[in-house]
Amino acid sequence: MGRKSPECSRHVQRRIAAAVPGAQHRSLPGQTHMIKTKVLAPVLADYFVEAIACKSRS
């Protein structure tokens, strides 16, 4: 979720993340709800690398 998104949207996203087990909420500076790929890609990559690392430790 971009920090420039409307507060009502950010609130809903935080609530969804809190309700979904294992979910994370990230607020990306300078972005609206139409997050640019070059901003989102490294965040997703970090998330998946950590998820793989956690799974391999299990």
N, C-alpha and C positions, 0 to 999 in steps of 0.2 A: 504494500500500500504506500502510495506516495504521500509525503507530508503536506503537499498542496491539495490533496483530496478534501472534499467537504467533511467536516467533523462528523456528521451523521454516518457517513460511509466508514470512516476510520473507527468509530465506536462499534459499528456492526462487525467489522473485521476483527477487532479485539475480542468481542464476545464469542465469535465463532472459534477463534484460536483457543480461547479459554475452555470451550466446551469439547473440543476434539482432542482426544488423548494423543500426546506426542506432537501436537501442532505447535508452530511458532508463529509469532507475529513480528514482522519487521516493518519499520517505517523508513522509507528511503527519501533522503533529503533532495529537494529540488524536483521531485516527481509528482505528477497527478495520479489519478487512477489508471492512466494510460502510460504505464511505466515503459521506458525505452529499453530495448533489448540489451544494449551495451551496459546498462546499469543493472538489469535483472540477472544477466548471465553469470557474473561472478558470485552473486548471492546464492543462486541455485547451485552452482558448482561447489561452493563451500558447504552448503547443506548436505548435498549428496555424498561428498567425501567424508563428512562426519558421520552420516548414517551408515555408510559402508564400514567405516572404522569401528563403530559401535557394534555392528552386526558381527564383525570378525572377532571381536573380543568376547562375544557370547559363547 
